Every structure is written in structure tokens, then in C-alpha cells.
Amino acid sequence: MEGANHSRVSEFVLLGLTDSPELQIFFFVMFSLFYLMSMLGNCLILLTVLFSPHLHSPMYFLLSNLSLIDMCLSSFATPKMIVDIFAQHKTISFEGCISQIFFLHLFTGTEIVLLISMSFDRYIAICKPLHYSSVMSQSMCVGLVVASWTVGFLHTMTQLAFTLYLPFCGPNVVDSFFCDLPLVIQLACIDTYILGIFMISTSGVIALISFVTCTAHFIVVSMFFGPCIFIYVNQEVKTAVKKKLIRQVKKGRNVLLPHIHSLEKIKIFKILTSCLKF
């Protein structure tokens, strides 16, 4: 037991985005603006759906939950990343690193299942309009949201069940600005290539269902899983610039995702416009 304690690293070192002072200022401003835009945009969608009686329908109930999840997803690591941009020594404890991985997979797993729920809502509305009010009842909508969080939690447990027992006995430098699972497991003292393939496959199963729904879902799932698949499968990517560009795409989709869905809703756009007039 004593040897196991000595073999487990106590903290990880995050390399961040760049060491260039000019780029640090640029990234600080850019990600601060992205974060504020994401939070304000999602808050606006939530408040509009909440206080507008015309939007008290299953579609907008699910959309408001999507905005809530995106607020959580944008906040699990972004504030620390922004604060750490100018720090000389960026570290995170082992427990903090595992927490970031937990919340990342909880929110993303929940989000993908919620996208499937939104696809189901549109399927019923388009293909079975006469049965829409009876099928998409309030209890059904709440059940879909609860199921999304449940599946997200179970998905997270499948990822962490293997990660927690990996032997981290030496290297502790993560080439990212947060604890990204494929980069963390590469620091283990065993070969984790097969494990990485397994982890992305568990995420890909639920994502495949979203590909056959609608254009908005296709765009969102492509933006979300494209960089993930590239990082997991192509572990030979060594260029730091490529890695950071991939992670910036992942960060940008957190800002774009709720707006891709909300902009296609004509009703919510009109209500937002009328609010701005006042």
C-alpha cells in the first residue's frame, strides 16, 4: 500500500495554450469574450423561455435545458483556464483533474442524449402531429431530461472506472489547458491505446443516432465529435499547434451550439427582437 501511494502523482502540470506574452493577451481577451458570450446568450435563452408563455412547449423546454447544460459545460474548466493564462506554473491536483474529467463527460454525455431527445420531439411533431400533445406530455419531457442526466452519469462512470485505477507513476505534464481524458491516460505507466479506442467508441454509439436526425444536430455532433475522434485515435499527433487548434474548435462549439438550435426557431427570434425594442 505504501508503494502504491508513492507511485501515484499528486498533481498535474498544465502546459496551457502558449508562452508568448502577445498570444497570452490575445487568448485572454478571446476566451473571456467567448465565455461571456456563451453565458449571456444561454441566460438570455433561459429567461426568454421561462418568462414567455408562448414558449412553454416541449421543444423550448428541451432547448432551455440544452442552454443550461451548455452553461455548465462552459464553466467546468474555462474560468480556471482564463485565470491561468498568465500564470508561470499551471498546476491542478489529481483530485481536481479527475473532477474536470468527471464534469466534462457528465455534461457532454447528457448533452448528446438531450440532442437525441430533441430529435425525438421533432420526429413526433412532424410525423405524428395529431398525437404530439399526448406523446410529448409534461411527464414525458421531464422523463427525457432525467434520462439524459442518467445516461450522462452512467457514461461518465464507464470512463472514470478505468481511469481511476490506472498507474500514474511518473510523467505528469498535460499538453492542454485542462484535464482532457485522452491526454491524461497517455501519462499512465501502461499502454492505453486500446483503452482510448474503447472510450471513444462508448461515446460514438449515442452520437451515431444523432447523425440521422436534422441538419442542426448533424452540425453540432460533427463539431463535437470530430476533434474528439482525432485526438483519441490519432495519438501520433505531436505538433502542439495542431493539438491546441483542435481544442479551440471544441471550445468554440460551446459558444455556437445553443445558438445553432435557437436561431432556427423563428418564434424565439421574434420574441428576442421584441424584447430588444423595449
Backbone torsions as a table, in degrees:
resi	resn	phi	psi	omega
1	MET	NA	-37.2	179.7
2	GLU	-64.2	-39.7	179.6
3	GLY	-65.7	-34.9	179.3
4	ALA	-65.1	-37.5	179.5
5	ASN	-65.2	-38.3	-179.2
6	HIS	-71.0	-27.0	-175.2
7	SER	-83.0	-16.2	-177.6
8	ARG	-89.7	123.2	178.4
9	VAL	-67.4	147.6	-177.2
10	SER	-95.4	-19.4	179.8
11	GLU	-154.6	161.3	176.9
12	PHE	-116.5	147.2	176.8
13	VAL	-101.6	124.0	179.2
14	LEU	-96.1	125.7	-179.0
15	LEU	-74.4	-21.6	179.9
16	GLY	76.9	-159.6	-176.2
17	LEU	-92.5	-45.9	-175.7
18	THR	-161.8	159.3	174.5
19	ASP	-101.8	-4.1	-179.5
20	SER	-75.3	124.6	179.5
21	PRO	-58.6	-38.6	-179.5
22	GLU	-65.4	-45.3	179.2
23	LEU	-68.9	-31.4	177.4
24	GLN	-61.4	-43.4	177.7
25	ILE	-63.8	-43.9	179.4
26	PHE	-60.1	-49.2	-179.5
27	PHE	-65.7	-36.2	179.0
28	PHE	-61.8	-47.5	-179.9
29	VAL	-66.8	-45.4	-175.8
30	MET	-63.5	-49.8	-176.7
31	PHE	-72.5	-30.2	174.8
32	SER	-64.1	-43.0	178.4
33	LEU	-66.6	-43.2	178.4
34	PHE	-59.3	-43.7	-178.2
35	TYR	-65.5	-45.0	179.3
36	LEU	-64.5	-41.4	177.6
37	MET	-61.1	-43.7	-179.8
38	SER	-63.2	-46.9	-178.3
39	MET	-67.0	-45.4	-179.2
40	LEU	-66.7	-41.9	179.1
41	GLY	-62.8	-45.1	179.7
42	ASN	-68.0	-38.9	176.8
43	CYS	-62.4	-40.1	179.4
44	LEU	-63.1	-42.9	177.7
45	ILE	-63.7	-44.9	179.8
46	LEU	-60.2	-48.2	-177.9
47	LEU	-67.1	-37.6	179.4
48	THR	-64.3	-45.1	178.9
49	VAL	-66.6	-38.4	-176.5
50	LEU	-68.3	-42.2	-171.9
51	PHE	-100.6	1.5	177.7
52	SER	-106.8	111.9	-179.9
53	PRO	-59.1	-28.8	-179.1
54	HIS	-68.0	-16.9	-177.6
55	LEU	-105.2	12.6	177.8
56	HIS	-84.9	69.5	-179.8
57	SER	-134.7	163.6	-177.3
58	PRO	-55.1	-40.9	-177.2
59	MET	-60.6	-45.1	-177.5
60	TYR	-79.7	-24.9	172.1
61	PHE	-62.9	-45.3	178.0
62	LEU	-68.0	-38.2	179.0
63	LEU	-63.2	-40.5	178.8
64	SER	-65.8	-36.2	175.8
65	ASN	-67.8	-35.0	175.7
66	LEU	-63.2	-40.7	177.9
67	SER	-64.8	-38.8	178.1
68	LEU	-62.9	-43.8	178.7
69	ILE	-63.8	-39.2	179.5
70	ASP	-66.1	-33.6	175.4
71	MET	-63.9	-42.2	177.3
72	CYS	-65.9	-42.1	-178.2
73	LEU	-65.9	-33.8	179.7
74	SER	-76.6	-17.5	-171.9
75	SER	-104.7	-8.2	-174.7
76	PHE	-70.8	-25.5	-178.2
77	ALA	-139.1	-20.3	-174.3
78	THR	-60.6	-46.9	179.7
79	PRO	-57.7	-42.4	178.2
80	LYS	-65.6	-38.8	179.3
81	MET	-62.5	-42.5	179.8
82	ILE	-64.8	-43.0	179.7
83	VAL	-65.2	-36.0	-175.4
84	ASP	-81.7	-6.2	-175.1
85	ILE	-57.1	-40.8	-177.2
86	PHE	-94.4	-0.3	-179.1
87	ALA	-75.2	139.9	179.3
88	GLN	-75.1	-38.1	-177.1
89	HIS	-122.6	103.9	-177.0
90	LYS	-98.1	112.2	-179.2
91	THR	-129.0	159.1	173.9
92	ILE	-145.6	138.8	-179.3
93	SER	-66.8	160.9	178.6
94	PHE	-59.6	-43.0	179.1
95	GLU	-64.9	-40.6	177.8
96	GLY	-64.0	-37.5	178.9
97	CYS	-65.1	-45.6	178.1
98	ILE	-63.3	-36.3	178.3
99	SER	-63.5	-42.6	178.0
100	GLN	-61.6	-43.4	178.2
101	ILE	-62.3	-41.8	-179.8
102	PHE	-60.0	-52.0	-176.7
103	PHE	-69.1	-35.2	177.6
104	LEU	-58.9	-49.5	-177.0
105	HIS	-76.2	-29.7	175.8
106	LEU	-63.6	-49.8	-176.5
107	PHE	-71.0	-41.0	-179.2
108	THR	-70.6	-40.0	176.8
109	GLY	-62.1	-43.6	177.9
110	THR	-62.8	-40.7	-178.1
111	GLU	-63.5	-43.9	-178.7
112	ILE	-65.1	-41.7	178.6
113	VAL	-67.2	-34.6	176.9
114	LEU	-66.0	-36.1	175.1
115	LEU	-61.6	-38.6	176.9
116	ILE	-65.6	-38.4	177.5
117	SER	-63.6	-40.0	177.3
118	MET	-65.7	-34.4	176.8
119	SER	-66.3	-40.5	177.9
120	PHE	-62.7	-40.6	178.1
121	ASP	-60.9	-44.7	179.8
122	ARG	-68.4	-35.1	178.5
123	TYR	-61.9	-45.6	-179.8
124	ILE	-65.8	-40.6	-178.4
125	ALA	-65.0	-36.0	-175.6
126	ILE	-88.4	-44.3	-173.1
127	CYS	-90.4	-26.9	-179.2
128	LYS	-135.3	62.0	-174.2
129	PRO	-62.5	-31.3	-178.6
130	LEU	-70.5	-23.6	-179.4
131	HIS	-101.8	5.0	-172.5
132	TYR	-61.2	-48.4	-176.3
133	SER	-65.2	-32.0	-179.5
134	SER	-80.1	-36.4	-179.7
135	VAL	-75.9	-49.8	-178.4
136	MET	-88.9	59.9	177.6
137	SER	-76.5	173.5	-179.7
138	GLN	-62.3	-40.7	179.5
139	SER	-65.3	-35.8	177.6
140	MET	-65.8	-43.0	180.0
141	CYS	-63.0	-45.3	177.9
142	VAL	-63.7	-39.9	178.5
143	GLY	-62.5	-38.4	178.3
144	LEU	-65.2	-40.6	178.8
145	VAL	-67.0	-44.2	178.6
146	VAL	-62.4	-41.6	178.9
147	ALA	-63.5	-36.9	179.1
148	SER	-62.4	-47.0	179.0
149	TRP	-66.2	-35.7	179.7
150	THR	-66.0	-47.2	178.8
151	VAL	-64.5	-39.3	177.1
152	GLY	-60.8	-40.7	178.8
153	PHE	-66.9	-44.4	179.1
154	LEU	-63.7	-39.6	176.5
155	HIS	-60.3	-42.4	179.2
156	THR	-61.8	-41.1	-178.8
157	MET	-64.8	-36.0	178.4
158	THR	-66.2	-31.5	178.7
159	GLN	-75.0	-45.2	-175.2
160	LEU	-78.1	-23.5	-178.3
161	ALA	-58.2	-35.1	178.7
162	PHE	-87.5	-37.9	-175.2
163	THR	-64.3	-40.7	-175.7
164	LEU	-63.0	-27.0	-176.7
165	TYR	-101.2	7.4	175.7
166	LEU	-73.8	142.7	178.7
167	PRO	-82.8	105.5	174.6
168	PHE	-97.5	95.3	-169.6
169	CYS	-115.9	2.3	-176.9
170	GLY	-152.8	-90.9	-176.7
171	PRO	-60.4	138.9	-179.9
172	ASN	-137.8	22.3	-178.7
173	VAL	-99.1	118.6	179.3
174	VAL	-101.8	119.9	-177.7
175	ASP	-82.3	66.7	179.5
176	SER	-164.7	178.5	177.8
177	PHE	-101.0	1.8	172.8
178	PHE	-153.3	172.7	-176.9
179	CYS	-80.4	93.7	177.1
180	ASP	-90.0	126.7	-170.7
181	LEU	-54.2	-47.5	-178.7
182	PRO	-61.6	-29.9	179.1
183	LEU	-80.1	-32.6	179.9
184	VAL	-70.7	-43.8	-177.5
185	ILE	-68.9	-21.3	176.0
186	GLN	-68.1	-16.9	179.2
187	LEU	-84.8	-6.1	178.8
188	ALA	-68.0	157.6	-176.1
189	CYS	-85.5	16.6	176.4
190	ILE	-131.6	166.7	177.8
191	ASP	-73.3	123.9	-175.1
192	THR	-117.9	16.6	-177.5
193	TYR	-62.1	-47.7	-179.7
194	ILE	-63.7	-38.9	178.3
195	LEU	-62.5	-39.8	178.2
196	GLY	-63.7	-40.9	177.5
197	ILE	-63.1	-40.9	179.0
198	PHE	-62.6	-41.3	-177.4
199	MET	-65.7	-42.4	179.9
200	ILE	-72.2	-28.9	179.2
201	SER	-69.3	-35.5	177.9
202	THR	-65.5	-32.5	176.8
203	SER	-77.9	-33.5	-175.8
204	GLY	-69.8	-26.9	-177.7
205	VAL	-61.6	-48.0	-179.4
206	ILE	-74.1	-24.6	-179.8
207	ALA	-72.3	-33.7	-177.6
208	LEU	-59.9	-33.4	-179.7
209	ILE	-64.9	-35.0	-177.8
210	SER	-71.5	-20.8	-176.7
211	PHE	-68.9	-22.8	-173.9
212	VAL	-101.4	24.1	-175.2
213	THR	-101.9	-87.5	-177.1
214	CYS	-139.8	172.4	-174.9
215	THR	-60.3	-43.7	-178.0
216	ALA	-61.4	-43.5	179.5
217	HIS	-66.7	-37.4	178.5
218	PHE	-60.7	-44.1	179.8
219	ILE	-63.3	-46.1	-176.5
220	VAL	-63.8	-48.2	-177.9
221	VAL	-65.7	-37.0	177.5
222	SER	-63.3	-44.1	179.0
223	MET	-65.0	-34.2	-176.0
224	PHE	-78.3	-48.6	-171.7
225	PHE	-91.4	-17.8	178.1
226	GLY	-56.8	-57.2	177.9
227	PRO	-62.0	-36.5	-178.7
228	CYS	-62.5	-46.8	-179.5
229	ILE	-62.8	-41.5	-179.1
230	PHE	-62.5	-40.6	-178.8
231	ILE	-70.1	-44.4	-176.7
232	TYR	-67.2	-50.1	-171.4
233	VAL	-78.9	-44.5	-176.6
234	ASN	-92.4	78.7	-178.8
235	GLN	-79.7	0.6	177.9
236	GLU	-86.3	-0.6	178.9
237	VAL	-70.0	113.1	-176.2
238	LYS	-110.9	-18.5	-175.6
239	THR	-70.6	122.1	-176.7
240	ALA	-62.3	-36.5	-178.5
241	VAL	-62.5	-42.4	179.6
242	LYS	-62.1	-44.8	-179.5
243	LYS	-60.3	-43.5	-175.7
244	LYS	-72.9	-32.8	175.6
245	LEU	-64.1	-40.4	178.4
246	ILE	-61.1	-42.5	-178.6
247	ARG	-71.4	-29.1	176.2
248	GLN	-69.6	-34.3	174.9
249	VAL	-62.9	-42.7	178.7
250	LYS	-63.9	-37.0	178.8
251	LYS	-70.2	-40.5	-178.9
252	GLY	-65.3	-32.9	-178.8
253	ARG	-68.7	-23.4	175.4
254	ASN	-64.6	-32.7	177.8
255	VAL	-76.6	-39.6	-172.7
256	LEU	-80.8	-30.0	-169.3
257	LEU	-55.5	-54.7	-177.9
258	PRO	-65.0	-28.8	-178.4
259	HIS	-77.2	-29.1	174.3
260	ILE	-60.3	-40.7	179.6
261	HIS	-77.8	-38.9	-174.4
262	SER	-75.3	-33.9	-177.5
263	LEU	-68.2	-23.0	178.5
264	GLU	-83.6	-3.9	177.7
265	LYS	-94.5	102.4	-175.0
266	ILE	-60.7	-38.5	-175.5
267	LYS	-64.1	-45.9	-178.0
268	ILE	-68.6	-31.8	177.1
269	PHE	-65.0	-42.0	179.5
270	LYS	-65.4	-39.9	-179.7
271	ILE	-67.2	-40.3	177.4
272	LEU	-63.0	-38.9	178.7
273	THR	-64.8	-42.7	178.9
274	SER	-66.0	-33.9	177.4
275	CYS	-65.3	-40.2	-178.8
276	LEU	-66.9	-29.4	179.6
277	LYS	-64.7	-34.1	178.6
278	PHE	-79.1	NA	NA
